[in-house]
Amino acid sequence: MRLLVTRPEPEATRTAERLRALGHEPVLAPLLEARFLDPAPPGFRPAAILLTSGNGLRGLLRWPDFRAWLDIPVLAVGDRTATAAREAGFRDVRSADGDGEALASLAIATLDPAAGTLLYPAAVDRAGLWPDKLTATGFTISLVETYRMDPVAALPDPVADDLHQGRLDGVLLYSPRTAKTFVGLVARLDPQPPLDHLSIYALSANVASVLTFGSVLIADEPTDDALLARIPPGMGTSPSGVR
């Protein structure tokens, strides 16, 4: 199948590699671009660090004294971010293997609210109310906005042409913001391309909620593995007739 990968880099390239290994043809068009803000580092030593994305980790690593924190527990939303934290030198890294709600549950199960403030290096635009779950159970969270995700101005011309010609079989969407960006950019195309044949692979019901076209398939859990498992094997001719 010929599939549009919309997530930001470097995750887009990693997903594309996995799709090729599964017999598909990925088309890369990251719809959001990270812009790091470089806020001042917090003036305290965190009891633990909460990471909901690789960009949160990258923002933290821009602080010059982060190496003094390598012994601090790091709780990551998923295995990919956890692996990146270990590669950066953090020694006590735990993966929630899920979403923000799973991360909050992991923190409640493994951390002591009395141990100190949790540091959350976050995006300017965030989804989910999971931090409220932590504060309701006695945790103190210091949220520091270390990056923002800026939407691209338009779909790349080759992707717009692929949509108009019906050369795409599906689209992978990993976040509500990306889904909203995709819907908005498609709405600007003139003439409007045919869209009902598309299979839309969404990481969660929240991601899928903004979609108004195509056949939407939602991952059984909010992980890359679960999303890719929703895609049929890459064998034979795709619905678009490209493969």
C-alpha positions as CSV (number, residue, x, y, z in Angstrom):
1,M,0.0,0.0,0.0
2,R,1.1,3.6,-0.6
3,L,0.8,5.4,2.7
4,L,1.2,9.0,3.7
5,V,3.3,9.5,6.9
6,T,2.4,12.8,8.5
7,R,4.3,12.7,11.8
8,P,7.2,15.0,12.5
9,E,10.8,14.1,11.9
10,P,12.8,12.1,13.0
11,E,9.8,9.9,13.9
12,A,8.5,10.1,10.3
13,T,11.7,8.5,8.9
14,R,11.6,5.7,11.5
15,T,8.0,4.9,10.6
16,A,8.8,4.9,6.9
17,E,11.5,2.4,7.5
18,R,9.1,0.1,9.3
19,L,6.5,0.4,6.6
20,R,9.0,-0.5,3.9
21,A,10.0,-3.6,6.0
22,L,6.3,-4.5,6.0
23,G,6.1,-4.3,2.2
24,H,4.5,-0.8,1.9
25,E,5.5,2.3,0.0
26,P,5.7,5.3,2.4
27,V,5.3,8.9,1.3
28,L,6.7,11.3,3.8
29,A,5.0,14.7,4.5
30,P,5.6,15.8,8.1
31,L,2.8,18.3,8.9
32,L,4.3,19.7,12.1
33,E,7.8,21.1,12.7
34,A,9.4,21.4,16.1
35,R,10.7,24.8,17.2
36,F,12.7,24.7,20.4
37,L,12.1,27.7,22.8
38,D,15.2,27.4,25.1
39,P,13.5,28.5,28.4
40,A,15.7,29.0,31.4
41,P,16.3,25.7,33.3
42,P,14.2,25.2,36.5
43,G,16.0,26.4,39.6
44,F,15.4,23.1,41.5
45,R,16.4,19.5,41.3
46,P,13.3,17.4,40.1
47,A,12.2,14.3,41.9
48,A,11.5,12.8,38.5
49,I,11.1,13.8,34.9
50,L,8.0,13.1,32.8
51,L,8.4,12.8,29.0
52,T,5.5,12.6,26.6
53,S,7.6,12.8,23.5
54,G,11.1,12.7,22.0
55,N,10.9,16.5,21.5
56,G,10.4,16.9,25.2
57,L,13.6,15.0,25.8
58,R,15.4,17.0,23.1
59,G,14.3,20.2,24.7
60,L,15.6,19.1,28.1
61,L,18.9,18.1,26.5
62,R,19.4,21.7,25.3
63,W,19.9,22.8,28.9
64,P,23.7,22.9,29.6
65,D,23.5,21.2,33.0
66,F,21.2,18.3,32.2
67,R,24.1,15.8,32.9
68,A,23.7,16.6,36.6
69,W,20.3,15.0,36.4
70,L,21.2,11.7,34.8
71,D,20.5,9.8,38.1
72,I,17.0,11.2,38.3
73,P,14.1,8.8,37.4
74,V,12.7,9.4,34.0
75,L,9.1,8.3,33.2
76,A,8.5,8.1,29.4
77,V,5.2,7.8,27.6
78,G,6.5,5.0,25.4
79,D,9.4,2.6,24.6
80,R,10.8,4.8,21.9
81,T,11.1,7.9,24.1
82,A,12.4,5.7,26.9
83,T,15.1,4.3,24.7
84,A,16.2,7.8,23.6
85,A,16.4,8.8,27.3
86,R,18.7,5.8,28.1
87,E,20.8,6.7,25.0
88,A,21.1,10.2,26.4
89,G,22.6,8.8,29.6
90,F,19.7,8.6,32.0
91,R,20.1,5.5,34.2
92,D,16.7,5.1,35.7
93,V,14.1,5.1,32.9
94,R,10.7,3.6,33.0
95,S,8.2,3.3,30.1
96,A,4.5,3.7,30.4
97,D,4.0,2.0,27.0
98,G,0.9,4.0,26.3
99,D,-0.4,7.5,26.4
100,G,-0.5,10.4,28.9
101,E,-3.0,8.6,31.0
102,A,-0.7,5.6,31.2
103,L,2.2,7.9,32.1
104,A,0.2,9.4,35.0
105,S,-0.7,5.9,36.2
106,L,2.9,4.8,36.1
107,A,3.9,7.9,38.1
108,I,1.2,7.3,40.8
109,A,2.3,3.6,41.0
110,T,6.1,4.2,41.3
111,L,6.7,7.7,42.7
112,D,6.1,9.3,46.1
113,P,4.3,12.7,46.0
114,A,6.4,13.7,49.0
115,A,9.7,13.2,47.3
116,G,9.6,16.6,45.4
117,T,8.4,18.3,42.3
118,L,8.1,16.5,39.0
119,L,9.5,18.2,35.9
120,Y,7.4,18.1,32.7
121,P,9.2,19.5,29.6
122,A,6.3,20.1,27.4
123,A,5.0,21.5,24.1
124,V,3.1,24.8,24.0
125,D,0.1,23.1,22.5
126,R,-0.8,20.0,24.5
127,A,-3.5,17.4,24.4
128,G,-5.0,15.5,27.4
129,L,-5.8,16.2,31.0
130,W,-3.5,13.6,32.5
131,P,-1.5,16.1,34.7
132,D,-4.7,16.8,36.6
133,K,-4.7,13.2,37.6
134,L,-1.3,13.6,39.2
135,T,-2.1,16.8,41.0
136,A,-5.3,15.3,42.3
137,T,-3.3,12.6,44.0
138,G,-0.9,15.0,45.7
139,F,1.9,15.5,43.2
140,T,3.4,18.8,42.3
141,I,4.3,19.3,38.7
142,S,6.5,22.0,37.2
143,L,5.5,22.3,33.5
144,V,8.1,24.0,31.3
145,E,7.3,24.7,27.7
146,T,10.5,23.8,25.9
147,Y,9.1,23.5,22.3
148,R,6.2,24.2,20.0
149,M,5.0,22.3,17.0
150,D,4.3,24.6,14.0
151,P,2.1,23.4,11.2
152,V,3.4,23.6,7.7
153,A,1.8,26.2,5.4
154,A,0.7,23.7,2.7
155,L,0.8,20.1,1.6
156,P,3.9,19.4,-0.6
157,D,2.9,19.6,-4.3
158,P,3.7,15.9,-5.0
159,V,1.4,14.9,-2.1
160,A,-1.4,17.2,-3.4
161,D,-0.9,15.7,-6.8
162,D,-1.0,12.1,-5.3
163,L,-4.3,13.0,-3.6
164,H,-5.9,14.4,-6.7
165,Q,-4.8,11.4,-8.8
166,G,-5.9,8.9,-6.2
167,R,-2.4,7.5,-5.8
168,L,-2.5,7.2,-2.0
169,D,-4.2,4.3,-0.2
170,G,-4.0,5.6,3.3
171,V,-2.8,8.2,5.8
172,L,-1.2,7.7,9.2
173,L,-2.1,10.2,11.9
174,Y,-0.5,10.2,15.3
175,S,-1.9,13.3,17.1
176,P,-5.0,15.5,17.2
177,R,-3.0,18.5,16.1
178,T,-1.6,16.6,13.1
179,A,-5.1,15.4,12.2
180,K,-6.6,18.9,12.4
181,T,-3.7,20.2,10.2
182,F,-4.2,17.5,7.6
183,V,-8.0,18.2,7.4
184,G,-7.3,21.9,7.1
185,L,-4.7,21.6,4.4
186,V,-6.8,19.2,2.4
187,A,-9.7,21.6,2.6
188,R,-7.6,24.3,0.9
189,L,-7.0,22.2,-2.2
190,D,-8.8,23.3,-5.3
191,P,-10.3,21.3,-6.8
192,Q,-11.1,19.0,-3.9
193,P,-9.4,15.6,-4.3
194,P,-11.3,12.3,-4.0
195,L,-10.9,11.2,-0.4
196,D,-13.6,8.5,0.4
197,H,-11.3,5.7,-0.7
198,L,-8.6,6.6,1.8
199,S,-7.9,4.4,4.8
200,I,-7.1,6.7,7.7
201,Y,-5.0,5.0,10.4
202,A,-5.4,7.0,13.7
203,L,-3.4,6.5,16.9
204,S,-6.5,7.1,19.1
205,A,-10.2,8.0,19.1
206,N,-9.2,11.5,20.0
207,V,-7.1,11.7,16.8
208,A,-9.9,10.3,14.7
209,S,-12.5,12.6,16.1
210,V,-11.7,15.5,13.7
211,L,-11.9,13.3,10.5
212,T,-14.8,13.7,8.1
213,F,-13.7,11.5,5.2
214,G,-12.2,8.2,4.4
215,S,-12.4,4.9,6.3
216,V,-11.1,5.5,9.8
217,L,-9.2,2.7,11.6
218,I,-8.1,3.3,15.2
219,A,-5.2,1.6,16.9
220,D,-6.2,-0.8,19.7
221,E,-3.8,1.1,22.0
222,P,-1.9,4.3,21.4
223,T,1.4,2.8,20.3
224,D,3.2,2.7,16.9
225,D,3.1,-1.1,17.0
226,A,-0.7,-1.1,17.4
227,L,-1.2,1.5,14.7
228,L,0.9,-0.4,12.2
229,A,-0.9,-3.6,13.1
230,R,-4.1,-2.1,11.7
231,I,-2.6,-1.9,8.2
232,P,-3.1,-4.9,6.0
233,P,0.0,-6.8,4.8
234,G,1.8,-5.1,1.9
235,M,1.1,-7.8,-0.7
236,G,-0.4,-7.6,-4.2
237,T,-2.1,-4.6,-5.8
238,S,-3.2,-1.8,-3.5
239,P,-6.7,-0.2,-3.8
240,S,-5.1,2.8,-5.6
241,G,-3.7,0.4,-8.2
242,V,-0.2,1.7,-7.5
243,R,1.0,-1.5,-5.8
